[in-house]
Amino acid sequence: MNIDHNSAHEEFRKFLKKENHRITPERFEVLDYALEYDGHFGADELFLKMKNNNSNVSRATVYNTLELLAACNLLSKRNFGENKTRYEAKYGKKSHDHLICTTCGKIVEFSEPTIEIIVKEISAKLGFEPSGHSFNIFGKCTNINCKHRIDNKNDT
């Protein structure tokens, strides 16, 4: 992923200043790791990745900064039905939706122009100005390992 970190840093810096939050190097370190994370992640997963790369950022700083990054619209906050908040980089990324396997947890991203049209049409019809949307389809994937796990669950 080729993201312009300087622009993201500037946007985050402006947000922190406007909202009267402290501007610290640790927050920008969390931002960089979050922007480079491939796929969806939880706060603990990001924290562990940072720790494994010898970061000294605390778990609390990671949690708090992720919330700020979501409020600043640099990250999207997602819930895929597992009672766990996940994040993904929103900055420099096209709008997309998700297919979520309820058996193995696999998440597939997809873009469908028809969904974008529907969001605009419904919003206009109901007098709403959309700032984004989240569309998730839950089901079971066709992965052979996942299907095998489904069959095994039914045997017990």
C-alpha positions as CSV (number, residue, x, y, z in Angstrom):
1,M,0.0,0.0,0.0
2,N,1.4,3.3,-1.0
3,I,0.1,5.9,1.4
4,D,1.3,9.5,1.8
5,H,2.1,9.5,5.5
6,N,3.0,13.2,5.5
7,S,-0.5,14.2,4.4
8,A,-2.1,11.8,6.9
9,H,0.2,13.3,9.6
10,E,-0.8,16.8,8.7
11,E,-4.5,15.9,8.8
12,F,-4.1,14.2,12.2
13,R,-2.1,17.1,13.6
14,K,-4.8,19.6,12.6
15,F,-7.5,17.4,14.2
16,L,-5.5,17.0,17.4
17,K,-4.9,20.7,17.7
18,K,-8.5,21.6,16.9
19,E,-9.9,19.1,19.4
20,N,-7.3,20.2,22.1
21,H,-5.5,16.8,22.3
22,R,-1.8,16.5,22.9
23,I,0.4,16.1,19.9
24,T,2.8,13.3,20.7
25,P,5.3,11.2,18.7
26,E,3.6,8.1,20.1
27,R,0.3,9.0,18.5
28,F,1.9,9.4,15.1
29,E,3.7,6.1,15.5
30,V,0.3,4.4,16.1
31,L,-1.0,6.2,13.0
32,D,1.9,4.9,10.9
33,Y,1.4,1.3,12.0
34,A,-2.3,1.5,11.5
35,L,-2.0,2.9,8.0
36,E,0.5,0.2,7.0
37,Y,-1.5,-2.7,8.6
38,D,-2.7,-5.1,5.9
39,G,-6.4,-5.6,6.4
40,H,-8.6,-5.4,9.5
41,F,-7.1,-5.3,13.0
42,G,-8.1,-5.0,16.6
43,A,-6.3,-2.7,19.0
44,D,-4.5,-5.6,20.7
45,E,-3.3,-7.0,17.3
46,L,-1.8,-3.6,16.5
47,F,-0.3,-3.2,19.9
48,L,1.4,-6.7,19.6
49,K,2.7,-5.8,16.1
50,M,4.2,-2.6,17.5
51,K,5.7,-4.4,20.5
52,N,7.2,-7.1,18.2
53,N,8.9,-4.2,16.4
54,N,10.4,-2.9,19.6
55,S,7.9,0.0,20.1
56,N,7.6,1.5,23.6
57,V,4.0,2.7,23.0
58,S,1.7,1.6,25.8
59,R,-1.5,-0.4,25.2
60,A,-3.6,2.5,26.5
61,T,-2.0,4.9,24.0
62,V,-2.8,2.5,21.2
63,Y,-6.4,2.2,22.3
64,N,-6.9,5.9,22.8
65,T,-5.1,6.8,19.5
66,L,-7.2,4.4,17.5
67,E,-10.3,6.1,18.7
68,L,-8.9,9.5,17.8
69,L,-7.9,8.3,14.3
70,A,-11.4,7.0,13.8
71,A,-12.9,10.3,14.9
72,C,-10.5,12.0,12.5
73,N,-11.7,9.7,9.6
74,L,-8.2,8.3,9.0
75,L,-9.5,4.9,10.1
76,S,-12.8,3.1,9.8
77,K,-14.2,1.4,12.9
78,R,-15.8,-1.9,12.1
79,N,-17.8,-4.6,13.9
80,F,-18.1,-7.9,12.1
81,G,-20.5,-9.5,14.6
82,E,-17.9,-10.9,17.0
83,N,-18.3,-8.3,19.7
84,K,-14.8,-7.0,18.9
85,T,-14.0,-3.6,17.4
86,R,-11.8,-3.8,14.3
87,Y,-10.2,-1.0,12.4
88,E,-8.9,-0.5,8.9
89,A,-7.1,2.3,7.2
90,K,-9.6,4.7,5.5
91,Y,-7.1,7.2,4.4
92,G,-6.3,6.9,0.7
93,K,-8.6,3.9,0.3
94,K,-11.7,3.5,-1.9
95,S,-15.0,2.8,-0.3
96,H,-15.8,-0.9,-0.1
97,D,-18.0,-3.4,1.6
98,H,-17.4,-6.8,3.3
99,L,-18.4,-10.5,3.1
100,I,-17.9,-12.2,6.5
101,C,-17.8,-15.9,7.1
102,T,-19.6,-16.7,10.3
103,T,-17.7,-20.0,10.6
104,C,-14.0,-19.2,10.0
105,G,-14.1,-15.4,10.3
106,K,-12.7,-14.8,6.8
107,I,-13.4,-11.3,5.6
108,V,-13.5,-10.5,1.8
109,E,-13.6,-6.9,0.7
110,F,-15.5,-5.9,-2.4
111,S,-16.7,-2.8,-4.3
112,E,-20.0,-2.7,-6.0
113,P,-21.0,0.5,-7.8
114,T,-24.7,-0.4,-7.5
115,I,-24.4,-0.1,-3.7
116,E,-22.9,3.4,-4.0
117,I,-25.9,4.4,-6.2
118,I,-28.4,2.9,-3.8
119,V,-26.8,4.8,-0.9
120,K,-27.0,8.1,-2.8
121,E,-30.6,7.4,-3.9
122,I,-31.9,6.5,-0.5
123,S,-30.1,9.4,1.2
124,A,-31.5,11.9,-1.3
125,K,-35.0,10.4,-1.0
126,L,-35.0,10.7,2.8
127,G,-33.2,14.1,2.9
128,F,-29.9,12.7,4.2
129,E,-26.4,13.7,3.3
130,P,-24.3,10.5,3.6
131,S,-20.7,10.7,4.9
132,G,-20.1,7.0,4.5
133,H,-21.8,3.6,4.8
134,S,-21.1,0.1,6.0
135,F,-22.5,-2.9,4.3
136,N,-21.7,-6.4,5.5
137,I,-22.9,-9.7,4.2
138,F,-22.7,-12.5,6.7
139,G,-22.7,-16.1,5.6
140,K,-20.5,-19.2,5.1
141,C,-17.6,-19.2,2.7
142,T,-16.9,-22.0,0.3
143,N,-13.4,-22.7,1.5
144,I,-13.0,-26.4,1.8
145,N,-11.4,-26.2,5.2
146,C,-14.2,-24.0,6.5
147,K,-16.8,-26.4,5.0
148,H,-15.0,-29.3,6.7
149,R,-15.2,-27.5,10.0
150,I,-18.9,-26.9,9.5
151,D,-19.4,-30.6,8.8
152,N,-17.4,-31.5,12.0
153,K,-19.5,-29.1,14.1
154,N,-22.7,-30.8,12.9
155,D,-21.3,-34.2,13.9
156,T,-21.0,-33.4,17.6
